[in-house]
Amino acid sequence: MSAAEEQRIQRVVTLAVMAVAAVVGTALVTTGPDDPPVPSVEAAAAPTAAPTVAPGTTTTTTTPPESTTVGDGSGGSTTASSSAATTTTAGDDPGALPQTDERPSASGPTFTAGVDGLWEAVRQDRPDLGLPFFFPERAYLQVKAISDPAGDYQNRLVANFDEDVHSLHAQLGPDAANAKFVGISVPDDQAVWVQPGEESNQLSYWRVYGSTLQYQVDGQPGSFPVTSLISWRGQWYVVHLGAIR
């Protein structure tokens, strides 16, 4: 074979090798690495956020029934079962909560606000102003072991309270608008712990008789009785303003 033929063959081989290399390089560029695996639906799902409850709404949670032990003020106790459903609301109504054996005191901001409201109810002849200091209805439903505690509460206790407020307002005379509150005397040392079974009750509470509210009209002193206060969760409330009936 001549030298010219050998050179021609080498050029052909070289061109063929270059062509193959170009084809392989193009394939690698266009194909690229394997695509990454697509995550599963479970892995991609975002965590579920807890529901948002707007302020002022009522929420109900269900819990196993439990017992509340209430002391009797002398070392004894009584036990009352709570409902399985517990309901709470914004601005909790104390009457919706269970009783405690805490002994109340005729002092503190809650008591002072209650007495102020009672005085204004009498001075203005507006019983509604005194109702925040009146024993809570839902507490009364828990306390009383009678057939219709709701009816008794509205038709007897609240109705009598309204009558007493009107009578006491009339007692202030024609210058009632200028009457001044002086103070209230509560004989705390005479408070007693009323047991279940007494006074048709199924729960206990503290009770005190003989409180007196003092006032002045045109410089003249006066007073009226707050016949009976009873407790709920460590606070005094009026249950009989005038005669018990």
Protein Blocks (a to p, Z undefined) as FASTA:
>chain_A
ZZklmmmmmmmmmmmmmmmmmmmmmmmmmnopaddddddfklmpccdddddddehiacdd
ddddddddddehiopacdddddfbdcddehiafklpccdfbdcddedjklmmmmmmmmmm
mmnopaklmmmmpccfklmmmmpccfblmlmmmmmmmmmmmmmmmmmmmmnommlmmpcc
fbdcddfklpccddehiahiabdcdddehiacdddeehiacddddfbacdeehiacdfbf
bdcZZ
